Amino acid sequence: MATASTASTASTKSSKWSVERKGAEWVTDEERRGKPRAQFWPWAGTSCNVLLMSFGPYVMALGLDWHLAALAAAAGAVLSFLLLALVSLAGQRGGAATMVAGRAAFGFHGNKVPTLISYLALVGWETFSAVLATLAARTVAHRLDPEMDTRPLMVVTLCLVVLASTVVGIYGCHVILRIQKWFALVFTALSVVYCGLTLPEISFAAHGQASFGAFTGGIMLTASLLGLSWVNCAADYTRYLPRETGRGALVGWITFGGTAPAVVLMGFGTLLAAGDPEVAARAATDPISALSAHLPTWFLVPYLILALVGFVSGSIIGLYSSGLALQTLGVRMPRHYTVLIDAVLIAGAGGYVVFAAPGFFAPFQAFLTTTAVVMAAWSGIFVVDLWQRRHIGYDRTALFSPLGAYGRVNRAGIGCLTVATIVGFGLITSPDPHVGPLLGYLFTPPARAGGLGSSNLGIFVALVLATAGYAALHRVRPSAPPNTTEEIENRDANLIGVTT
């Protein structure tokens, strides 16, 4: 008995560092393990990012005092990560990846629409992380030697970020949970030093004013930068948890993990912007350079490590989930191969943005707000559908077959997503000259140019419309469970045929 126990323990330890072979298919009860507190680290890792300090100045740019900006940023962080935590319950309840569970709300084929949008959003965030890591290397190199040709260093940095993210993404969920803990601890240690060095630059002086539109805009902007950017990944990291895992503890640890670092970093960023208006101005176009402006030369390399840790941490989360999204779309290849596809896309798109694209931040802001509208609407529908299934759970066969109880297309889900997105696009604006004219069509010209136009109201409206619409139009009809051994065998055979 002792020998068997020792062998089992050794097998469990080695499996923590083995490549995850499971893709988007169902996680059985026998494969589940872990505690809710482990979910703190992946989401703390996504928020441990030096870029979040520049989000404080972004919110202040709406015209708010530093204390109102910090409060709006904190509210946006809490609300968005709470929504993400609610979506994550689908993984613990059903054992399916996030976008696979979405088939219950949109139908097997109808779900391909939000899954494709989710995939593009994730690849966009991964590219954004790689680009900013490369720009961080350029910033530090210019500070150390203004005459240096930084292009070789930038190429090496881009390749290293993509390579590191790809390797961890290939290993999969269990390794990501462990790596994110280390990243968060390293980032915290370096951040303490950074804050200590820049402490003389902060100020508590008030320069803005109170405005309901600006305050609401700050909440929505922060929500789109944080939880709404990752909500389509939420269940991918909880599907290995046992079914008996406490839901309150799970929601609490995830919300706390994502919110705590974000509130501290964004709050410190607002104080930096209040103390030095140039930081706020430069953060709008080059946040990495703005945040390093007052650092001594000896801390520039640690600052680069600080930035790289944050960007790689966020990229890992997206890379793993985008691979699962590709499988959900119907790409028939192992998960670790789909990660390689995403890595090639990120390297190509990142290289283009860094070395060829004339501008970056205006298109990124447009990408951010438009995808946030879609993800807000999708989240509302997903959470309502999950709540309606609180007593019956998910039908395993139906999630993997268009012939199952969820059907090919759920008109209520697709219809609510479409209507909410169209209305939401009409209530957001963007400074991007190409995308901006296509948005904000429901505003009057004065409202579009004023605080209401910059409030990102469409994100909130899309969430409310989709949630209320789906709750009114959709009712869960539980499918009859298989009664005989033959029916069970036929069900499982059908499942294997669809997922392989």
N, C-alpha and C positions, 0 to 999 in steps of 0.2 A: 504493500500500500504506500509506503514511504517513497519507494522508487517511482511509482506511477505519479504520485503527487509532485515529486521533483521534476519529472519529465514534463508534466503539464505546466508547471510554473516556468520552466525554461522555454517551453514553446510559446507561452503567452508573452514573455519578455522579448523574444526574438521577433514575434509578430508585430510588435510596436514599431520596428524599424524595417519591416518588409514592405514591398510595393503592394498597394491596395489593388486587388484584381477586380473588385466589384465596380461596376459602372452605375448606370441609372436604374438598374433593376432593384427589386424589392429586397430589403434587409430582413431576414428572418429573426425570430425571437432568440434563436440559439446564437446568433452573431452579435447580439446587443450587449453592451456593457458601458460602464462609465457613470459619473456623477454630474449633477447639474452645475456644480461649481467649476468644472472643467470648461464650461461654455463661456466663462468670464474672459479667457485669454484670447480666443480668436477675434472677438469684437473689441477688446481692449487694444489688441495689436493693430486693428484697422484705424483706431483713433489715435494711436501713438505715432503721430506724423507731424513733423515740424510745420507742414503746410497749414495745419489747423490754426496756428498763431496768426496767419494772414487772413483767416476767415473773420476774425474779430474786426480788423480794419474794413473788410468788405461790408459787414453789417453797419459799422459806423458811417460808411460812405452813404448810407440811406438818409443820414441827417440826424442820427440819434446821439445822445450823450453816451459816454463810455459805459455808465452803469446800466442804462436802458439797453444798450447794444449787448452787453454781457448777459443781461437777463433774457433778452430775446434769443440769443444764441443758446443759452442753457435750456430754454423751453423747447426750442427746435430740436435740440439733441435728445432730450428726454422723450418727447412725443414720437420722434422718428424711430428711435431704438425700441420704444415700447411696441410700436407697430411691427417692427422686425421680430421682436420676441414672440408676439402673438402668431405671426406666420410660422415661426420655428416650431410651434406645437404640432404642426402637421407631420413633421419628421418623426417626432417622438410617438405620435398616435398611429401613424400609418406605415412608417419604415420606408417611405419613398422620398426621392429627391424633390426639391421644391417644384420645379416645372413639371415633373411627372404628376405630382399631386394636383397640379392645376388642371389636369384633364377632367377632373370631376366637375369643375366649374365651367369649362369651356368646350368640353367634348374632346375626343381623341384627336381629330383633325383640326377642330377650331382652336385648340390649344397651341397649334403651331404659330399662330399670329403673335400672341404675347411672348412665346418662347423665342422666336426670332428677334423680337425687339429687345428682350432680355439679353440675348447673346450679343447683339450689337452694342448694347449699353455696357456690358461687362468688358468686351474687347476695347471699347472706348476708354474706360477707366484704367485698364491695364496699360494702354498706350500712354495715357496721361501720366501715370506713375513713372513709366520708363523715360518719358520726355523730361519730366521735372528732375529726375535723378541725373540725367545727362546735363541739364542746365546747371544743376548744383555743382557738378564737377567743373564746368566751365567757369562759374563764378569764383570758386575757390582758387582755380589756376590763375585767373586774372589778378586776384588779390595777391597771390604769392609772387607772380612774375607777369607784369602787364604786357611784356613783349612776347610771351609764349604763344606758340601755335597750338591752340587747344583742340583742334580737330581730332588728332590721334587719341588724345585722352577721352574725348567725348565718345568716340567710336568704341573704345575699350569699355567705358562705363556702361554704355547702352547694352553691349553684348553681355557684360557680367550680370547686369540686373535681369535681363531676359533669361540668361542661363540659370542663375540662382532660383528665380521664380519657377522655371520649368522643372528643375530637378526636384524641388519640394512638391510641386504640383503633381508630378508623376508618382511620387511616393504615396500621396493621398491624404485622406482625412486624419488618420491617427498621428501621422508625423507632423502635419500642419498644426494640430492642437498643441503639440509639444514645442515646435519651433516658435510658434507665436508667443508662447510664454517667455522664452529666452529673448526674443526681439523686444517684447514689452519691458522686460527688466533692464536690458541694455539701454533702451531709449529713455527710460525713466532716470537712470543714473546720469546720462549725458544731458538730459533736459534740466536737471537740477543745477548743473554747472552752467549751462547756457543762461538760465534765469538769473543766477547769481551774477554773471558777468554783465548782463543787460539791465540789472535792477536800477542803476543810477539813471537810466533813460526813461523810466516809467513816470507817469503823472496822473494825478487824480482830478485834474482840472476838467470842467465840463465845457464843451464847445458846441454841442448840438442842442436839440430841443425835442420835446415829447410830441409824437405824432402817431395816431392810431394806425394809419396806413404804413408808416415806416416801421413801426414795431411789428405789425403783422408780417410785413415784408421780410424783416429780419428773421422771424420764426420760420417762414416758409423757405427762405434762402438757406438757412442752416439745415433744415430738414432735408432739403434736396441734396446738400453737400454730404450729409452723414447717412442716417438710417435708410432713407429712400434710395440711396445709391447701392445698398447691399441687400435690400429686402428680398430680392429675387434669389438670394443665396441661402436664406435663413435656415430652411429645413435640411439643407445638404449636410449640416454639421450636427444635427440632432437626431438623424435617422438611426444612428447606432446606439442611442440611449434606450434602456429598458422601458417597456410600456408603463410600468408602475412608477416611473420617475415623477416626482411631485411637480405639477404644472406651475404652481405659484413660485416655487424655488427656481425653476427653469427660466420663467419670465423675469424674475428678479435678478438673477445672475447675468443674463444677457443684457438687460437694460442697464444695469450698473456697469458692466464691462465696457459697453460702448460709450456710455455717458460720462463717466468719471474723468478719463483723460481729456475728453473733448471739452468739457466745461472749464477745466483748469487751463488748458492751452489757449482756448479762444478768449477766456477772460484775461489772461496775461497779454494776449495780442491786442486787445482793446486798450489796455493801459499803455502799451508801447506806442500805439497810434496816437493816443491822447498826449503823450509826452513829446512826440516828434511827428508833426504832420507829414514830413517827407516820407516816413515809413509807410503811412497810409497811401500816399500818392504812388510810391514805387511798387507797393504790394499789388496794385491793380494790374501792373504789366510784368513785373519780375519779382515775385514774392521771395524767392530764394535769395536773391541779391539784397532785397530790402531787409530781410531778417538777419543778414550777416553784416550789415553796414557798421555796427558798433562793436563788433567782436575783435579782440586782439589777434594778432597774426598766429600766435602759438595755438589758438583754439580752432583755427580754420579746418585743419584735417579732422579733428574730432567732430566738428560741425558737419563736415561732409559725411562722416560715418553716421551721424545722427540722422541726416536727411535720407541717406541710402537705406538705413534700417527701416524707416517709416514707409518709404516707397515700395521696397521689396515686400514688406508685410502686407500692404494693401493689394499688391499685384498677385501674391500667392492665393489669397482668398478668391479673387476674381478668376484666376486661371483655372483653378480646380472646378469651380462651378460652371464656367463657360464650356469646359469639356463635357460636363454632364448635360448641359443645354444642347450641345451638338448631338449627343446620343438621343435626347428626347425628340429632336427634330427628325430623327430617322437615320442618322449617319451610322452605318453598321461597321464599327471598328472598336477595338478595346479603348477604354477610357484614357490610358496613358498615351495612345496615339493621337487622340483628339487634343490632348494638351500640347503635343508637338505642333499640330496645325495652328493652334492659337499663338504659340510662341513665334512661328514664322510671320503671322499677320502682325503681331506687336512689333517685331523687329523692323519689318518693312514700313509700317505706318509710322512708327517712332522715328526711324531714320529720315523719312520724308518730312515730318513736322519739324525736326531739329535742324536739318540742313537745307531744306528747299522751300518750306511753307513761308509765305511772307508775314503771316500773323498767326497767333495761337490762342490768346485768351478770349477774344470775342467769340470765335467759333466754339471754344470750349464752353463758355457760358451759355450759348444757345443750345448746345448739346445737352448740357446739364439740366436746364429748365424744361426742355421738351421731353426728355426721357423721364424726368421727375413727374411730369403730368401723367404720363402713361403708367408709370410704376405706382403712383398714388391711386389711380383708378383700379389697376390690377389688384393692389393690396386690399382695397375695400371689398372687392368681389371675393377674393380668396378667403379673407377672414370671415365674411358672412357665410360662405359655403362651408368652411371648417366648423363654424358654430352650429350650423344646421345639422352637421353630421356628428355632433358631440356624443350622441348615444349609440350610433351605429358604426362609426369609423368609415374607412375606405374599403371598397370592393377591390380586392387585389387583382382579380382577372380583368375587371372593367378598366382599370388604369392602363393595362397593356394590350387592349384589344378594342378596335373600333366597333366590334360586334357586342360589346358589353353593355352594362346598364347605363353608362354615361354617354353612349352614342357617338356619332361622328362629330356633330356640332351641337353645342348648347346655345340656342339662340338668345336666351336670357343673358348669359355671360358675355357673349360676343357683342350683343346689342348694347348692353350697358357700358362695356368698355369703349365702344365706338362713340356713343353719344357723349359720355363723360370726357373723352379725349378731345373731341371737337369743341365742346364748350370750354374746356380747360385751356386749349390753345388760344381761344379768343380772349382770354383774360390774363395772358402773360405777355411780356415784351422782351426784346433782346436788342442790344446795341449792334449786333452783327448785321452788316449791310445786306447780306444775302438772305438770312433767315428772318431778320426783324420785320420786314414788310409783310411776311406771311402770318404773323402773329398779332394778337391784340385787336382783332377785328370786331370784338364786342364792346370795346371802349369807345367813348366819345373822344374827339381830339384833345380836349382839355384834360380828361381823365387819363388818357394814354401818356400825356407828357408830364403829368403830375405824380404825386406820391402813390396814388392808387395803381398807376401803370407799372411802377417799379416794385409793387408789393408781392408779386408772384401769386396773386389771388387765385389764379387758375389751378394751382396745385391743390389747394384746399377744396375748391369747388368740385374738382374732378373726383377727389376722394369721397366727398359727401354724396354727390350725384350717383356715383357707381355703387356705393354702399346701400343707399336708400333704394335705388332702382332694382338692384339684384334681390334685396330682401323682400321687395314687394312682388317681384315677378317669378321668383324661383322657390320651389318647395322640394325637399328631398323625398324621393320615393325609394324606400329600401328595397333592394333586390332580394329575391328568395334565395336562401342559402342552399347549397347542394345537400340532398338528403341521403343519397345512396353512395356506396363505394364507387360505383361506375361513374356517377356524375362528378365525384371529386376527382377521379383519375382523368376524366375528359377535360375538366377545368384546368388541372395542372398541365396536361399535355398542350392545351391551347395557349397557356401562359408561356411555356417553354418555347413553343413555335414562334410566338410573337417577339420574344425578347432576345432570341439568339440570332 
